[in-house]
Amino acid sequence: MPALGTRSKEVLATCHPDIQSVVNEAIREIDFTVVCGRRGREEQEKAVAEGKSKLHYPASKHNVEPPGLAKAVDLAPYRDGAIQWKDVQSFIFLAGIIKGIALIKGIKIRWGGDFNRNNNLHDDRFMDMPHFELEV
């Protein structure tokens, strides 16, 4: 059974308890890594500069100052000893697991692969496959 590594646990600890609950259950079903939780100003602006985010600090749900907890997390499928950045199907599968667990728990989560939540993965202007955020 997959398990979160030390670094993933540390990053997840910077996230809201609802995110932690969903992620801790999902890891029992599929292997993935927790890439990002809380981001400070410098990290957020770097993400924008690299095209990984469209939102400047403090507009992202990743953005809170310690000891606050982020309302967003970035997850990536992990297989064969590496993150599977280019495996779109693995991201979609992971998203299905995360969204399913959240639904059962009554936690509203939006996935960056379908920001407008219409189940059409081809109509969003910005794809952020690793991104999950609480709808609060």
DSSP file (Angstrom, degrees, kcal/mol; ACC not computed):
  #  RESIDUE AA STRUCTURE BP1 BP2  ACC     N-H-->O    O-->H-N    N-H-->O    O-->H-N    TCO  KAPPA ALPHA  PHI   PSI    X-CA   Y-CA   Z-CA
    1    1 A M              0   0    0      0, 0.0    27,-0.1     0, 0.0    28,-0.1   0.000 360.0 360.0 360.0 133.6    0.0    0.0    0.0
    2    2 A P        -     0   0    0      0, 0.0     2,-0.3     0, 0.0    28,-0.0  -0.229 360.0-169.9 -63.7 157.9    1.4    3.5   -0.9
    3    3 A A        -     0   0    0     29,-0.1     2,-0.2    25,-0.0    29,-0.1  -0.990  28.3 -99.9-146.8 150.8    2.3    5.9    1.9
    4    4 A L        -     0   0    0     -2,-0.3    29,-0.1    20,-0.1     2,-0.1  -0.501  39.4-129.1 -70.0 138.7    3.2    9.5    2.1
    5    5 A G     >  -     0   0    0     -2,-0.2     4,-2.4     1,-0.1     5,-0.2  -0.277  29.9 -95.4 -78.7 172.7    6.9   10.2    2.4
    6    6 A T  H  > S+     0   0    0      1,-0.2     4,-2.2     2,-0.2     5,-0.2   0.911 124.7  47.7 -57.2 -47.3    8.4   12.5    5.0
    7    7 A R  H  > S+     0   0    0      1,-0.2     4,-2.4     2,-0.2    -1,-0.2   0.916 111.1  51.0 -63.3 -43.3    8.5   15.5    2.7
    8    8 A S  H  > S+     0   0    0      1,-0.2     4,-2.8     2,-0.2    -1,-0.2   0.904 109.9  50.4 -60.7 -41.1    4.9   15.0    1.6
    9    9 A K  H  X S+     0   0    0     -4,-2.4     4,-1.7     2,-0.2    -1,-0.2   0.902 110.1  50.2 -63.2 -40.9    3.8   14.8    5.2
   10   10 A E  H  < S+     0   0    0     -4,-2.2     4,-0.3     2,-0.2    -2,-0.2   0.915 113.7  44.5 -64.4 -42.9    5.6   18.0    6.0
   11   11 A V  H >< S+     0   0    0     -4,-2.4     3,-1.8     1,-0.2    27,-0.4   0.921 111.2  53.6 -67.3 -43.6    4.0   19.9    3.1
   12   12 A L  H >< S+     0   0    0     -4,-2.8     3,-2.1     1,-0.3    -1,-0.2   0.830  96.7  67.2 -60.7 -32.2    0.6   18.4    3.8
   13   13 A A  T 3< S+     0   0    0     -4,-1.7    -1,-0.3     1,-0.3    -2,-0.2   0.657  92.0  62.4 -64.0 -14.6    0.8   19.7    7.4
   14   14 A T  T <  S+     0   0    0     -3,-1.8    56,-3.0    -4,-0.3    -1,-0.3   0.387  94.3  86.5 -88.2   3.8    0.7   23.3    5.9
   15   15 A C  B <  S-a   70   0A   0     -3,-2.1    56,-0.2    54,-0.3    58,-0.1  -0.680  91.2 -85.3-107.9 158.1   -2.8   22.6    4.5
   16   16 A H    >>  -     0   0    0     54,-2.9     4,-2.2    -2,-0.2     3,-0.6  -0.192  42.5-112.8 -53.4 145.2   -6.3   22.9    5.9
   17   17 A P  H 3> S+     0   0    0      0, 0.0     4,-2.5     0, 0.0     5,-0.1   0.809 116.2  58.6 -55.9 -32.5   -7.5   19.8    7.9
   18   18 A D  H 3> S+     0   0    0      2,-0.2     4,-1.9     1,-0.2     5,-0.2   0.910 107.8  46.1 -64.9 -40.4  -10.1   19.0    5.2
   19   19 A I  H <> S+     0   0    0     -3,-0.6     4,-2.7     2,-0.2     5,-0.3   0.930 111.8  51.9 -64.6 -44.7   -7.4   18.7    2.6
   20   20 A Q  H  X S+     0   0    0     -4,-2.2     4,-2.7     1,-0.2    -2,-0.2   0.907 108.3  51.9 -57.7 -42.9   -5.3   16.6    5.0
   21   21 A S  H  X S+     0   0    0     -4,-2.5     4,-1.2     2,-0.2    -1,-0.2   0.925 112.9  43.3 -61.2 -47.0   -8.2   14.3    5.6
   22   22 A V  H  X S+     0   0    0     -4,-1.9     4,-2.6     2,-0.2     3,-0.3   0.936 116.0  47.4 -65.5 -47.4   -8.9   13.7    1.8
   23   23 A V  H  X S+     0   0    0     -4,-2.7     4,-2.0     1,-0.2    -2,-0.2   0.902 108.6  54.4 -63.6 -42.3   -5.2   13.3    1.0
   24   24 A N  H  < S+     0   0    0     -4,-2.7    -1,-0.2    -5,-0.3     4,-0.2   0.802 113.8  42.5 -65.0 -27.8   -4.5   10.9    3.8
   25   25 A E  H >< S+     0   0    0     -4,-1.2     3,-1.3    -3,-0.3     4,-0.3   0.868 110.7  55.7 -81.3 -39.1   -7.3    8.6    2.6
   26   26 A A  H >X S+     0   0    0     -4,-2.6     3,-2.2     1,-0.3     4,-1.5   0.833  94.1  67.4 -63.5 -33.3   -6.4    8.9   -1.1
   27   27 A I  T 3< S+     0   0    0     -4,-2.0    -1,-0.3     1,-0.3    -2,-0.1   0.719  90.9  64.6 -64.2 -18.0   -2.9    7.7   -0.5
   28   28 A R  T <4 S+     0   0    0     -3,-1.3    -1,-0.3    -4,-0.2    -2,-0.2   0.696 109.6  38.8 -72.9 -17.9   -4.3    4.3    0.4
   29   29 A E  T <4 S+     0   0    0     -3,-2.2     2,-0.3     1,-0.3    -2,-0.2   0.760 125.8  10.8-103.6 -32.0   -5.6    4.0   -3.2
   30   30 A I  S  < S-     0   0    0     -4,-1.5     2,-0.4   -28,-0.0    -1,-0.3  -0.995  73.4-111.8-152.0 145.8   -2.9    5.5   -5.5
   31   31 A D        +     0   0    0     -2,-0.3    47,-2.0    47,-0.2     2,-0.3  -0.683  50.7 141.7 -84.8 132.5    0.7    6.6   -5.0
   32   32 A F  E     -B   77   0B   0     -2,-0.4     2,-0.3    45,-0.3   -29,-0.1  -0.950  40.3-122.0-155.6 170.1    1.3   10.3   -5.4
   33   33 A T  E     -B   76   0B   0     43,-2.8    43,-2.1    -2,-0.3     2,-0.8  -0.914  20.3-123.4-120.5 150.2    3.5   13.0   -3.9
   34   34 A V  E     +B   75   0B   0     -2,-0.3    41,-0.2    41,-0.2   -23,-0.2  -0.839  32.5 176.8 -91.7 110.6    2.4   16.3   -2.2
   35   35 A V  E     +     0   0B   0     39,-2.4     2,-0.3    -2,-0.8    -1,-0.2   0.887  58.4   2.7 -85.1 -42.9    4.2   18.9   -4.2
   36   36 A C  E     +B   74   0B   0     38,-1.3    38,-2.8     1,-0.0    -1,-0.3  -0.997  51.6 156.3-152.8 139.7    3.0   22.2   -2.6
   37   37 A G        +     0   0    0      1,-0.5     2,-0.2    -2,-0.3   -25,-0.1   0.214  69.5  19.5-121.6-108.6    0.8   23.4    0.2
   38   38 A R        -     0   0    0    -27,-0.4    -1,-0.5    32,-0.1     2,-0.4  -0.460  68.2-165.1 -69.8 136.9    1.2   26.8    1.8
   39   39 A R  B     -e   63   0C   0     23,-2.6    25,-0.6    -2,-0.2     2,-0.1  -0.987   7.0-148.2-124.6 134.3    3.1   29.3   -0.4
   40   40 A G     >  -     0   0    0     -2,-0.4     4,-2.4    23,-0.1     5,-0.2  -0.246  42.5 -85.5 -82.9-178.1    4.6   32.6    0.8
   41   41 A R  H  > S+     0   0    0      1,-0.2     4,-2.6     2,-0.2     5,-0.2   0.923 126.8  48.0 -57.3 -50.1    4.9   35.7   -1.4
   42   42 A E  H  > S+     0   0    0      1,-0.2     4,-1.9     2,-0.2    -1,-0.2   0.917 113.3  47.2 -61.8 -45.0    8.3   34.7   -3.0
   43   43 A E  H  > S+     0   0    0      2,-0.2     4,-2.1     1,-0.2    -1,-0.2   0.892 112.9  49.9 -63.5 -39.8    7.1   31.2   -3.8
   44   44 A Q  H  X S+     0   0    0     -4,-2.4     4,-2.0     2,-0.2    -2,-0.2   0.923 110.5  48.0 -67.1 -43.9    3.8   32.4   -5.3
   45   45 A E  H  X S+     0   0    0     -4,-2.6     4,-2.4     1,-0.2    -1,-0.2   0.852 110.6  52.6 -66.7 -32.7    5.5   35.0   -7.5
   46   46 A K  H  X S+     0   0    0     -4,-1.9     4,-2.1    -5,-0.2     6,-0.2   0.913 107.4  52.3 -65.3 -42.4    8.0   32.4   -8.7
   47   47 A A  H  <>S+     0   0    0     -4,-2.1     5,-2.5     1,-0.2     6,-1.2   0.888 111.0  47.6 -61.0 -39.2    5.0   30.1   -9.6
   48   48 A V  H ><5S+     0   0    0     -4,-2.0     3,-1.5     4,-0.2    -2,-0.2   0.937 110.7  50.9 -65.9 -46.7    3.5   32.9  -11.6
   49   49 A A  H 3<5S+     0   0    0     -4,-2.4    -2,-0.2     1,-0.3    -1,-0.2   0.835 111.1  49.1 -60.5 -33.7    6.8   33.7  -13.4
   50   50 A E  T 3<5S-     0   0    0     -4,-2.1    -1,-0.3    -5,-0.1    -2,-0.2   0.429 116.7-113.5 -86.5   0.4    7.2   30.0  -14.3
   51   51 A G  T < 5S+     0   0    0     -3,-1.5    -3,-0.2     2,-0.2    -2,-0.1   0.628  86.7 117.2  78.4  13.3    3.6   29.8  -15.7
   52   52 A K  S   <S+     0   0    0     -5,-2.5     2,-0.3    -6,-0.2    -4,-0.2   0.612  79.4  24.7 -88.1 -13.6    2.5   27.4  -12.9
   53   53 A S        -     0   0    0     -6,-1.2    -2,-0.2    -7,-0.1    -1,-0.1  -0.985  53.4-158.9-146.0 152.8    0.0   29.9  -11.5
   54   54 A K  S    S+     0   0    0     -2,-0.3     2,-0.5    -3,-0.1    -1,-0.1   0.507  72.6  87.4-103.5 -10.9   -2.0   32.8  -12.9
   55   55 A L        -     0   0    0    -11,-0.0     5,-0.1     3,-0.0     2,-0.1  -0.794  66.7-144.3-102.3 127.6   -2.7   34.4   -9.5
   56   56 A H    >   -     0   0    0     -2,-0.5     3,-2.7     1,-0.1     4,-0.3  -0.477  49.5 -48.2 -79.6 156.5   -0.3   36.8   -7.8
   57   57 A Y  T 3  S+     0   0    0      1,-0.3    -1,-0.1   -16,-0.2   -17,-0.0  -0.396 123.3  15.6 -59.5 136.7    0.2   36.8   -4.0
   58   58 A P  T 3  S+     0   0    0      0, 0.0    -1,-0.3     0, 0.0     5,-0.1  -0.789 108.1  79.3-103.8  30.2   -2.0   36.8   -2.0
   59   59 A A  S <  S+     0   0    0     -3,-2.7    -2,-0.2     3,-0.1     2,-0.1   0.709  74.0  89.6 -75.7 -21.4   -4.9   35.8   -4.4
   60   60 A S  S >  S-     0   0    0     -4,-0.3     3,-1.6    -5,-0.1   -21,-0.1  -0.446  79.8-128.6 -77.9 149.0   -4.1   32.0   -4.5
   61   61 A K  T 3  S+     0   0    0      1,-0.3    10,-2.5    -2,-0.1    11,-0.5   0.561 110.0  66.7 -72.0  -6.5   -5.6   29.6   -2.0
   62   62 A H  T 3  S+     0   0    0      9,-0.2   -23,-2.6     8,-0.2     2,-0.8   0.677  83.5  96.0 -76.8 -18.9   -2.0   28.5   -1.4
   63   63 A N  B <   +e   39   0C   0     -3,-1.6     2,-0.3   -25,-0.2   -23,-0.1  -0.656  42.1 122.9 -91.5 107.7   -1.3   31.9    0.1
   64   64 A V        -     0   0    0     -2,-0.8     6,-0.1   -25,-0.6   -25,-0.0  -0.966  55.9-115.6-148.3 152.8   -1.5   32.3    3.8
   65   65 A E    >   -     0   0    0     -2,-0.3     3,-2.7     4,-0.1   -25,-0.0  -0.722  56.9 -63.3 -89.0 140.9    1.1   33.4    6.3
   66   66 A P  T 3  S+     0   0    0      0, 0.0     3,-0.1     0, 0.0    -1,-0.1  -0.327 122.8  30.9 -55.7 142.8    2.3   30.9    8.9
   67   67 A P  T 3  S+     0   0    0      0, 0.0    -2,-0.0     0, 0.0     0, 0.0  -0.934 102.3  98.4 -90.6  17.9    0.8   29.5   11.1
   68   68 A G  S <  S-     0   0    0     -3,-2.7     2,-0.4     1,-0.1    -4,-0.1  -0.162  71.1-123.4 -60.9 158.9   -2.2   29.7    8.8
   69   69 A L        -     0   0    0     -3,-0.1   -54,-0.3    -6,-0.1   -55,-0.1  -0.905  21.0-116.6-113.1 133.8   -3.1   26.7    6.7
   70   70 A A  B     -a   15   0A   0    -56,-3.0   -54,-2.9    -2,-0.4    -8,-0.2  -0.288   6.2-149.3 -66.0 146.5   -3.5   26.7    2.9
   71   71 A K  S    S+     0   0    0    -10,-2.5    63,-2.8   -56,-0.2     2,-0.3   0.105  80.7  59.3-100.2  18.8   -6.8   26.0    1.3
   72   72 A A  E     - C   0 133B   0    -11,-0.5     2,-0.3    61,-0.2    61,-0.2  -0.984  58.8-173.1-144.7 154.3   -5.0   24.4   -1.7
   73   73 A V  E     - C   0 132B   0     59,-2.7    59,-2.4    -2,-0.3     2,-0.5  -0.992  16.7-141.4-144.6 147.3   -2.6   21.6   -2.4
   74   74 A D  E     -BC  36 131B   0    -38,-2.8   -39,-2.4    -2,-0.3   -38,-1.3  -0.961  24.2-178.4-111.2 128.1   -0.7   20.4   -5.4
   75   75 A L  E     -B   34   0B   0     55,-2.8   -41,-0.2    -2,-0.5    -2,-0.0  -0.916   7.4-167.2-124.1 148.7   -0.4   16.6   -5.9
   76   76 A A  E     -B   33   0B   0    -43,-2.1   -43,-2.8    -2,-0.3     9,-0.1  -0.999  29.0-107.2-139.4 138.0    1.4   14.6   -8.6
   77   77 A P  E     -B   32   0B   0      0, 0.0     7,-2.7     0, 0.0     2,-0.4  -0.297  33.0-155.3 -59.9 143.2    1.2   10.9   -9.5
   78   78 A Y  E     +F   83   0D   0    -47,-2.0     2,-0.3     5,-0.2     5,-0.2  -0.988  24.4 151.4-128.0 125.0    4.2    8.9   -8.5
   79   79 A R  E >   +F   82   0D   0      3,-2.7     3,-1.5    -2,-0.4   -47,-0.0  -0.993  60.1  10.5-153.6 146.0    5.3    5.7  -10.2
   80   80 A D  T 3  S-     0   0    0     -2,-0.3     3,-0.1     1,-0.3    -1,-0.1   0.840 129.9 -55.6  54.4  36.9    8.5    3.8  -10.9
   81   81 A G  T 3  S+     0   0    0      1,-0.2     2,-0.3    -3,-0.0    -1,-0.3   0.629 120.6  81.9  77.7  14.1   10.4    6.1   -8.5
   82   82 A A  E <  S-F   79   0D   0     -3,-1.5    -3,-2.7     2,-0.0     2,-0.3  -0.991  83.0 -99.9-149.5 155.3    9.5    9.4  -10.2
   83   83 A I  E     -F   78   0D   0     -2,-0.3     2,-1.1    -5,-0.2    -5,-0.2  -0.583  33.1-137.4 -70.9 136.2    6.8   12.0  -10.5
   84   84 A Q    >   +     0   0    0     -7,-2.7     3,-1.2    -2,-0.3     7,-0.1  -0.542  38.1 160.8 -97.8  67.1    4.7   11.4  -13.7
   85   85 A W  T 3  S+     0   0    0     -2,-1.1    -1,-0.2     1,-0.3     6,-0.1   0.814  73.6  42.8 -59.7 -34.5    4.4   15.0  -14.9
   86   86 A K  T 3  S+     0   0    0     -3,-0.2     2,-1.4     1,-0.1    -1,-0.3   0.457  85.9  99.4 -95.6  -0.8    3.6   14.2  -18.5
   87   87 A D    X>  +     0   0    0     -3,-1.2     4,-1.6     1,-0.2     3,-0.6  -0.657  45.4 176.8 -90.6  86.0    1.1   11.3  -17.7
   88   88 A V  H 3> S+     0   0    0     -2,-1.4     4,-2.4     1,-0.2    -1,-0.2   0.872  77.4  57.7 -58.2 -40.7   -2.2   13.2  -18.1
   89   89 A Q  H 3> S+     0   0    0      1,-0.2     4,-2.5     2,-0.2    -1,-0.2   0.869 104.0  52.5 -61.2 -36.4   -4.3   10.0  -17.5
   90   90 A S  H <> S+     0   0    0     -3,-0.6     4,-2.5     2,-0.2    -1,-0.2   0.883 109.2  49.5 -67.1 -37.2   -2.6    9.5  -14.2
   91   91 A F  H  X S+     0   0    0     -4,-1.6     4,-2.6     2,-0.2    -2,-0.2   0.911 111.8  48.7 -65.1 -41.6   -3.5   13.1  -13.1
   92   92 A I  H  X S+     0   0    0     -4,-2.4     4,-2.2     2,-0.2    -2,-0.2   0.915 112.2  48.6 -64.4 -42.7   -7.1   12.5  -14.2
   93   93 A F  H  X S+     0   0    0     -4,-2.5     4,-1.9     2,-0.2    -2,-0.2   0.933 112.1  48.6 -62.1 -46.8   -7.2    9.2  -12.3
   94   94 A L  H  X S+     0   0    0     -4,-2.5     4,-2.7     1,-0.2    -2,-0.2   0.914 109.8  52.7 -59.3 -43.6   -5.8   10.9   -9.2
   95   95 A A  H  X S+     0   0    0     -4,-2.6     4,-3.0     1,-0.2     5,-0.3   0.894 106.5  53.3 -60.8 -40.0   -8.3   13.7   -9.5
   96   96 A G  H  X S+     0   0    0     -4,-2.2     4,-2.2     2,-0.2    -1,-0.2   0.904 110.8  46.3 -61.5 -41.4  -11.2   11.2   -9.7
   97   97 A I  H  X S+     0   0    0     -4,-1.9     4,-2.6     2,-0.2     5,-0.3   0.946 114.6  46.6 -65.8 -48.2  -10.0    9.6   -6.5
   98   98 A I  H  X S+     0   0    0     -4,-2.7     4,-2.5     1,-0.2    -2,-0.2   0.941 115.5  45.5 -60.0 -48.3   -9.5   12.9   -4.7
   99   99 A K  H  X S+     0   0    0     -4,-3.0     4,-2.3    -5,-0.2    -1,-0.2   0.878 112.9  51.2 -65.0 -37.9  -12.9   14.2   -5.8
  100  100 A G  H  X S+     0   0    0     -4,-2.2     4,-2.2    -5,-0.3    -1,-0.2   0.926 111.9  45.5 -65.0 -45.7  -14.7   10.9   -5.0
  101  101 A I  H  X S+     0   0    0     -4,-2.6     4,-2.1     1,-0.2    -2,-0.2   0.921 113.2  50.8 -63.7 -43.5  -13.3   10.8   -1.4
  102  102 A A  H  X>S+     0   0    0     -4,-2.5     5,-3.0    -5,-0.3     4,-0.7   0.909 109.1  51.6 -60.6 -42.1  -14.1   14.5   -0.9
  103  103 A L  H ><5S+     0   0    0     -4,-2.3     3,-1.0     1,-0.2    -1,-0.2   0.931 109.7  48.7 -60.6 -46.8  -17.7   13.9   -2.1
  104  104 A I  H 3<5S+     0   0    0     -4,-2.2    -1,-0.2     1,-0.3    -2,-0.2   0.874 113.7  47.3 -60.7 -37.8  -18.1   11.1    0.3
  105  105 A K  H 3<5S-     0   0    0     -4,-2.1    -1,-0.3    -5,-0.2    -2,-0.2   0.526 114.3-116.9 -82.4  -6.1  -16.7   13.2    3.2
  106  106 A G  T <<5 +     0   0    0     -3,-1.0     2,-0.5    -4,-0.7    -3,-0.2   0.786  68.1 140.7  74.6  26.9  -18.9   16.2    2.2
  107  107 A I      < -     0   0    0     -5,-3.0     2,-0.7    -6,-0.2    -1,-0.3  -0.908  49.5-136.2-105.9 124.5  -15.9   18.3    1.4
  108  108 A K        +     0   0    0     -2,-0.5    27,-2.5    27,-0.2     2,-0.4  -0.713  31.5 173.4 -85.5 116.0  -16.2   20.6   -1.6
  109  109 A I  E     -D  134   0B   0     -2,-0.7     2,-0.4    25,-0.2    25,-0.2  -0.970  19.7-154.6-125.3 137.7  -13.0   20.5   -3.7
  110  110 A R  E     -D  133   0B   0     23,-3.0    23,-2.5    -2,-0.4     2,-0.4  -0.929  14.4-142.2-110.8 136.3  -12.3   22.0   -7.1
  111  111 A W  E >   -D  132   0B   0     -2,-0.4     3,-1.7     3,-0.4     6,-0.3  -0.797  11.4-136.2-101.2 138.8   -9.6   20.5   -9.3
  112  112 A G  T 3  S+     0   0    0     19,-3.3    16,-2.3    16,-0.4     3,-0.5   0.565 102.4  66.1 -69.5 -10.0   -7.3   22.6  -11.5
  113  113 A G  T 3  S+     0   0    0     18,-0.3    -1,-0.3    16,-0.3    11,-0.2   0.581 118.7  22.6 -83.6 -10.7   -7.8   20.3  -14.5
  114  114 A D  S X  S+     0   0    0     -3,-1.7     3,-2.2    14,-0.1    -3,-0.4  -0.412  71.6 166.6-151.5  64.2  -11.4   21.4  -14.6
  115  115 A F  T 3  S+     0   0    0     -3,-0.5    -3,-0.1    11,-0.3    -2,-0.1   0.833  79.6  51.3 -55.1 -36.6  -11.7   24.8  -12.9
  116  116 A N  T 3  S-     0   0    0      4,-0.2    -1,-0.3    -4,-0.1    -4,-0.1   0.475 103.0-134.4 -85.0   0.9  -15.2   25.5  -14.2
  117  117 A R    <   +     0   0    0     -3,-2.2    -2,-0.1    -6,-0.3    -3,-0.0   0.798  67.1 124.7  57.5  37.2  -16.4   22.0  -12.9
  118  118 A N  S    S-     0   0    0      2,-0.2    -1,-0.1     0, 0.0     3,-0.1   0.323  78.4-117.3-105.9   7.7  -18.3   21.1  -16.1
  119  119 A N  S    S+     0   0    0      1,-0.2     2,-0.6    -5,-0.2    -5,-0.0   0.675  80.2 119.7  63.9  20.2  -16.4   17.7  -16.6
  120  120 A N    >   -     0   0    0      1,-0.1     3,-0.9    -6,-0.0    -2,-0.2  -0.956  44.5-170.1-112.9 110.8  -15.0   18.9  -19.9
  121  121 A L  T 3  S+     0   0    0     -2,-0.6    -1,-0.1     1,-0.2    -6,-0.1   0.378  78.1  62.1 -82.9   6.2  -11.2   19.0  -19.7
  122  122 A H  T 3  S+     0   0    0      1,-0.1    -1,-0.2    -8,-0.0    -8,-0.1   0.388  90.8  61.9-112.1   2.4  -10.7   20.8  -23.0
  123  123 A D  S <  S+     0   0    0     -3,-0.9     2,-0.3     3,-0.0    -2,-0.1   0.431  72.4 101.8-114.5   2.4  -12.5   24.1  -22.3
  124  124 A D        -     0   0    0    -11,-0.2     3,-0.1    -4,-0.2    -3,-0.0  -0.682  62.8-144.2 -85.5 140.5  -10.5   25.7  -19.5
  125  125 A R  S    S+     0   0    0     -2,-0.3     2,-0.4     1,-0.2    -1,-0.1   0.781  89.1  38.6 -72.5 -26.3   -8.1   28.4  -20.4
  126  126 A F  S    S-     0   0    0    -14,-0.1     2,-0.5     2,-0.0   -11,-0.3  -0.979  71.1-158.5-131.7 120.5   -5.6   27.4  -17.8
  127  127 A M        +     0   0    0     -2,-0.4   -14,-0.2    -3,-0.1     2,-0.2  -0.866  15.8 170.7 -99.5 125.1   -4.8   23.7  -16.9
  128  128 A D    >   +     0   0    0    -16,-2.3     3,-2.1    -2,-0.5   -16,-0.4  -0.630   5.8 177.0-130.5  72.0   -3.3   23.1  -13.5
  129  129 A M  T 3  S+     0   0    0      1,-0.3   -16,-0.3   -17,-0.2   -17,-0.2   0.777  76.2  50.5 -52.9 -36.7   -3.5   19.4  -13.2
  130  130 A P  T 3  S+     0   0    0      0, 0.0   -55,-2.8     0, 0.0     2,-0.3   0.672  91.4 103.4 -75.6 -12.7   -1.8   19.0   -9.8
  131  131 A H  E <   +C   74   0B   0     -3,-2.1   -19,-3.3   -57,-0.2     2,-0.4  -0.521  38.1 167.9 -87.5 132.1   -4.0   21.7   -8.1
  132  132 A F  E     -CD  73 111B   0    -59,-2.4   -59,-2.7    -2,-0.3     2,-0.3  -0.996  10.7-178.8-132.8 137.7   -6.9   21.0   -5.7
  133  133 A E  E     -CD  72 110B   0    -23,-2.5   -23,-3.0    -2,-0.4   -61,-0.2  -0.990  29.3-111.0-140.3 148.7   -8.6   23.7   -3.6
  134  134 A L  E     - D   0 109B   0    -63,-2.8     2,-1.2    -2,-0.3   -25,-0.2  -0.515  24.7-133.6 -71.8 141.3  -11.3   23.9   -1.1
  135  135 A E              0   0    0    -27,-2.5   -27,-0.2    -2,-0.2    -1,-0.1  -0.738 360.0 360.0 -94.9  84.6  -14.4   25.7   -2.2
  136  136 A V              0   0    0     -2,-1.2    -1,-0.2   -65,-0.1   -27,-0.0   0.335 360.0 360.0-129.9 360.0  -14.9   27.9    0.8
